[in-house]
Structure formats: C-alpha cells, structure tokens
Amino acid sequence: MTSRVRSSLKAGIITERIRFRDGAAAIESTTLIPNARIQAPVRRGVQFPYTAQLKETSMSTRALDPEETTQWEQVSPRHVSPAQWKKFEGYAGEIFSAFGMKLDTPGTRETPSRYLRALYEATSGYEGDPKLLTAFPTECHGGPDCNISQVIEGPIEFYSLCEHHALPFYGHAYIGYIAHEEIIGISKLTRLVRVFARRFTVQERVGVEIADELVRALRPHGVAVHLNAMHLCTQMRGVRESHSRTWTSYWRGNYENDPHLRAEFLQTARSRSDH
C-alpha cells in the first residue's frame, strides 16, 4: 500500500513523495515555490529513509496578517522549473570548483543548492506588489497641525543585494510622513521597505521607490525616507573601506519646502540610530 505525501522544502521546492510500507519514500515530482522551507536536501528519483513527518504547507498556513485583505508581498511568485533549478546548481558548482572550493566534502556537497536557495530567498521582494497596500482613514480632522504632524517609523532593518556585484548591502530605513486623508498600518511600512529591498538593486533606488509608493498610496502632505547602509561591495573588494556607511535621504511634499520638518525628521532618525 502506498500513499502520496506532499511536503514543502526549504529550498523553495515542493516535493511530491510516494510513501511505502517499509518507510522509504521516492520523489515523484518537484516544483519550485517561493519562501518554502526544506527539512532535508533531496534529489529527484533518489530513494531515502522516511525519517521526518511531512506536512502540507500552503499560502493559507503561513503567518498572515489578519488586517491585510490581500497578501501583497506574495502576489507574483517566480517560476523556475526543476530542470532549470538543477541546471543552475550545476553552474554554481562549476564556478565554486573553478574558484577553488572542494565540492566533495560533507560541508560543501550541498553548497551549490544551498547557495541558490539563499539567493532565491534574498530576492523574494520581486514577488510583492506594493500597490495592494491597504490604508485607513486619517485621525487628523482639520487645523494647521495636520500639515506638520509627522508619523516616523524606524529603524527598520533591511538587506539587499547590490545589482552591480550581487554582494549584500544592509542597514536601517527611517520613514516619515504627514498624513492627509489616509494613514497606513505601522507594520506595513516595514513590509514595504522589505518588498523593495529584497531584490538586486541599489540604495538610491530603494529610497525613491519607498517614497514614491507612499505618495501614490496615501496622497499625504509629505513623505521623508532616510536610509543608512553598509555595502560589502566596497568592504570586501575594491577600496576595502571597512567602516564606511552610505546615507541617503528623500523628500516629498511639505518636507521639500520646510527645513524645520526635515531637521526634526533627521534628528529623530539619528537619535534612534544611536541605540
């Protein structure tokens, strides 16, 4: 007697298995999915002991935000076929081997596969659509205070891959806005940063995309975005400057014309960066 068991794997692969009486399992098919979790490395068509309990994993079982009506972070899943995935593993192995890695040790046999899984996870921002963000009615109902009262959130950690060298840059984002008719949930600011950051990109673009999306979604009186990050492409190679940081700021609306608003925002951001 056999039974089919479906399991999600950390590599971003869904594996369809047939379970036999003796506890062995054979892979029948594999399908790549985003952000899945792997229990153990597998190979297509290989017999292996059935040692872990397999469970169904789907979008509905993930940790979802009950306030969010659309799962806008995962609306455009990338599709990589098992054949493509296997081919990419081979390419990665060839590169690692040519550069000096010994791929026949217990610690390195699965390195090409682990590398691809890590790269896939680190670029999951491509699967999100920030245009599906939800907003709520503002709490400001008239008066001059509505034009200067800031909502400031940060530090928000982010990790990106530089599109020039595919090396990481990472740091903190600070977001401020002056609400008009709508506000956004604070946690959505964090998720918005990560949708744009978890890609092959540059720091300047991340800041512009965050600012422009908040303007589009909220139509606020103003938006401020401040990023500071360390770039491994300048620390591990090139000039090898190990302690430098890159600071970028972006202004929209009232912030563009009011130096006091900018100063207040930057003072708040820098005071939080000291903790």
WOZI-V184886 format. One record per run of one state. SS is the DSSP state (A for helix, B for strand, O for the rest). FROM is the first residue (numbers start at 1). TO is the last residue. If there is no record, write none. Layout:
ss = {SS	SS}
from = {FROM	FROM}
to = {TO	TO}
This chain:
ss = {O	B	O	B	O	B	O	B	O	A	O	A	O	A	O	A	O	A	O	A	O	B	O	A	O	B	O	B	O	B	O	A	O	B	O	A	O	B	A	O	B	A	O	A	O}
from = {1	3	10	13	20	24	33	47	50	59	62	72	75	82	99	111	123	124	128	130	133	136	138	144	148	151	163	168	179	182	184	186	198	200	202	203	219	222	232	236	246	254	258	259	274}
to = {2	9	12	19	23	32	46	49	58	61	71	74	81	98	110	122	123	127	129	132	135	137	143	147	150	162	167	178	181	183	185	197	199	201	202	218	221	231	235	245	253	257	258	273	275}
